[in-house]
Amino acid sequence: MPWEGTEQAMVREFAEETGLKVTTSQLKFSYFSGEDVPVNLAVFEVEAEGQLHDSWEGAPRWARTNELRQRLLRSQKRIVEALPEL
């Protein structure tokens, strides 16, 4: 929503898409990319509680970083490169 800050939007989207409530969050980094479409990206580390569930947008699940690399848009690859190898 245009009136939300970045962290407020993340908390709302996280809850809508996973059913989990963010209890703590820390902005790790943010950047602009125009590689696919113009987009501002923000990456947070969060702790959350609640019951995980699917949404109309998909089913959340754990994935290894090498699997993520194969599925991301070019604009998102910087995020995975910043993660520790899992």
LINVENBEL-V125119 format. One record per residue. RES is the residue in three letters. PHI is phi in radians with two decimals (999 if undefined). Layout:
RES:PHI
RES:PHI
This chain:
MET:999
PRO:-1.08
TRP:-1.54
GLU:-1.50
GLY:-1.36
THR:-1.05
GLU:-1.18
GLN:-1.06
ALA:-1.13
MET:-1.08
VAL:-1.05
ARG:-1.12
GLU:-1.10
PHE:-1.01
ALA:-1.14
GLU:-1.09
GLU:-1.60
THR:-2.21
GLY:1.43
LEU:-1.65
LYS:-1.78
VAL:-1.20
THR:-1.77
THR:-2.51
SER:-2.60
GLN:-2.45
LEU:-1.19
LYS:-1.56
PHE:-2.96
SER:-2.52
TYR:-2.85
PHE:-1.81
SER:-2.36
GLY:-2.06
GLU:-1.16
ASP:-1.77
VAL:-2.43
PRO:-1.08
VAL:-2.68
ASN:-1.72
LEU:-2.03
ALA:-2.25
VAL:-2.02
PHE:-2.02
GLU:-1.76
VAL:-2.28
GLU:-2.03
ALA:-2.52
GLU:-2.40
GLY:2.15
GLN:-1.81
LEU:-1.18
HIS:-2.56
ASP:-1.35
SER:-2.35
TRP:-1.12
GLU:-1.52
GLY:2.58
ALA:-2.04
PRO:-1.15
ARG:-2.78
TRP:-1.32
ALA:-2.53
ARG:-1.31
THR:-1.06
ASN:-1.16
GLU:-1.23
LEU:-1.07
ARG:-0.96
GLN:-1.36
ARG:-1.96
LEU:-1.54
LEU:-1.28
ARG:-0.97
SER:-1.16
GLN:-1.69
LYS:-1.07
ARG:-1.03
ILE:-1.12
VAL:-1.15
GLU:-1.11
ALA:-1.49
LEU:-1.43
PRO:-1.16
GLU:-1.21
LEU:-2.08
